[in-house]
Amino acid sequence: MPRRTPPVAPWWNRAAAIARGLGAATVPPADRPDRALGRTMVEPRVARLLTALFLAVVTVAPALEMVRHATSAGELWPGTLGRLGERLGRALRQQGPLAANRLLLSEMVRFEDRLEESSVLVATVVPHARVLAFGALGIGGPEVYPGRDRWLFYRPDVEHVTGPGFLDPSQLARRGRAGDPWERPPRPDPRRALLRFSDDLAARGIGLVVMPTPVKAAVHPERLSWRSSPRERPLDNPSTEALMADLEAVGIAVFSPLTPLPEAGDGPWYLIGDSHWTPATVDRVAAELARWLEQRFALPSATAAWRRAPYRVAGRGDLAQMLELPAWVEGLLPRQQVEVEQVRTSAGAPWRPERGAPVLLLGDSFTNVFSRPDLGWGVGGGLAEQVAYHLRRPVDRIAINAGGAFASREQLARELARDPHRLAGTQVVVLQFAARELSWGDWRLLPLPPPPQPADRPAATAEAANAAPRAPVGERWLEGTVRALGPMPDPRETPYRDAIVGIHLTAVEPAAGEAGVLSREVLLYAWAMRDRTHTPAAELRPGDRIQVRYVPWAEVAPELESYQRLEVDDSATLLLEALWAHDWERR
């Protein structure tokens, strides 16, 4: 007779046994689980213990964190709450209850973010949880997806490729309602912004080339999923082809890099732990773009002679940094070595952009990588440098990390507002941006100032603009009242370690003992984030009176202008004098 396997006890019987082990008393199990659970009784001492543990988790730990944060910042009542009450009252009186409600919501979210950033529990537990999640379970972070062979992918890149068409009416409507309720919603449709930009440039006799740059997930899907294989063309969003057709129909030229993709043996074309392309890919794209520009535009004769010097640089990449793994497990993401071709003049001086060049490249971090030190992959070998090398002509550049949908256009508008002849000599503008901006970017309308009249004379020639910088004016002090600030970056969502915020100051006057007369309103720039940590500027609010140690922005722009920059959302600031804050304090 075959041996019979004893039946497995019902789960409610096993649960009752566990409860008994914790000190709970139960009656014999009933036939129905709801009756059995209904008869389970917990001894008072166990109930009190569990209740105390629950209350400790949900109240004591957060309360201790709040007190520690407030005391360490020196901002107990009537400091922070007192200032917030004043601002809420002012907003209620001047703008109504809706504005006051938006202000309160924004302050609540910022307070929660500050608590999380400074939490001892988060600092102690989260790094070890990240190691376990990534090393053992293959789980990345909120913005980073791990792929095969330790490749990392940026979440917005993946969702741009795999998500719905960015021109679908339902998607446009959804994105138009997206964002925090206290901030202006984004403009999701790129067509109006690009058409207006093209028309404004055409009024100056300048052509526009749109250059959406394929993202890593589009070029290397085989590194993200074993079900994918190398392709002849990058993957793309369903709406991209329709957008390109619309742009070509209205006369806007489109340059599609890496289409078709190079031979598989020439890859990889993107960095393993970074969201950007490799130096070899930059060089290939720059050579293709140079040939394409020569065929499409009547550029002046090639006269520049550049030379290149290769050097090696090693790094882990922006996506690896976003995982924020502890230093003791750096072996999980080894450093990648690449060879950068640094472009120099025939005399050996580093290449630099030239105002008045026939080609102006507007770009984002895909232009700056291998060019700017803050991205961690060396200097002197980025997209603008390589285009100039292959084009054998001077090239101008405005490139700002993040915000490829609007940041470089906005900076050009600011420079034109201050110098109407900023584009003198420019024949074509190449607008480079990461293709994910089509799905996630803010395509706000940014009209350029009207072109100067033919009878006007440039205030400064291109030679003067490209000359050596003037002697620095030196640091000075001022006092002003904060009227508005740009939005603070979220360190958990941006791949950049550092960011700059714009601050609109009013009622400006020289500090005590300072000579000179300033404008009553200025645009002040300051660090908003350093090494993925908010600076004290994140605590500034409209209405704060501050004293600032500053220098003119022009003195630091060559070093800082490429960093991610969060501008004040007010076109009136375009004409304001721009300053850089070395230090500041509340009055």
Salt bridges, closest charged atoms under 4 A:
ASP34 OD2 - ARG32 NH2 2.60
GLU43 OE1 - ARG45 NE 3.15
GLU65 OE1 - ARG68 NH2 3.65
GLU75 OE2 - ARG83 NH2 3.76
GLU107 OE2 - ARG87 NH1 3.16
GLU107 OE2 - ARG110 NH1 3.67
GLU107 OE2 - ARG541 NE 2.46
ASP113 OD1 - ARG492 NH2 3.35
GLU116 OE1 - ARG492 NH1 2.98
GLU117 OE2 - HIS534 ND1 3.05
GLU143 OE1 - ARG155 NH2 3.02
ASP149 OD2 - ARG223 NH1 3.17
ASP157 OD1 - ARG436 NH1 2.70
GLU159 OE1 - ARG155 NH1 2.89
ASP189 OD2 - ARG191 NH2 2.73
ASP200 OD1 - ARG196 NE 3.13
GLU222 OE2 - HIS220 ND1 2.91
ASP236 OD1 - HIS160 NE2 3.86
ASP246 OD2 - ARG191 NH1 3.71
ASP266 OD2 - ARG284 NH2 3.34
ASP274 OD1 - HIS276 ND1 2.58
ASP283 OD1 - ARG308 NH1 2.73
ASP283 OD1 - HIS390 NE2 2.63
GLU294 OE2 - ARG392 NH2 3.91
GLU294 OE2 - ARG393 NH1 2.84
ASP318 OD2 - HIS276 ND1 3.62
GLU324 OE1 - ARG130 NH2 3.07
GLU330 OE1 - ARG316 NH2 3.29
GLU339 OE1 - ARG312 NH1 3.86
GLU385 OE2 - ARG397 NH1 3.55
ASP396 OD2 - ARG422 NH1 2.78
GLU410 OE2 - ARG444 NH1 3.97
GLU415 OE1 - ARG355 NH2 3.48
GLU415 OE1 - ARG422 NE 2.53
ASP419 OD2 - ARG355 NH1 3.86
ASP442 OD2 - ARG184 NH2 3.28
ASP442 OD2 - ARG444 NH2 2.88
GLU475 OE1 - ARG549 NH1 2.68
GLU475 OE2 - HIS582 NE2 3.84
GLU479 OE1 - ARG545 NH2 3.89
GLU479 OE2 - ARG587 NE 3.44
ASP490 OD1 - ARG492 NE 3.06
ASP498 OD1 - ARG530 NH1 3.56
GLU509 OE2 - ARG545 NH2 3.49
GLU521 OE1 - HIS504 NE2 2.71
ASP531 OD1 - ARG497 NH2 1.68
GLU539 OE2 - ARG114 NE 3.48
ASP544 OD2 - ARG586 NE 3.34
GLU567 OE1 - ARG414 NH2 3.27
GLU567 OE2 - ARG565 NE 3.08
ASP569 OD1 - ARG184 NH1 3.23
GLU585 OE2 - ARG587 NH1 3.67
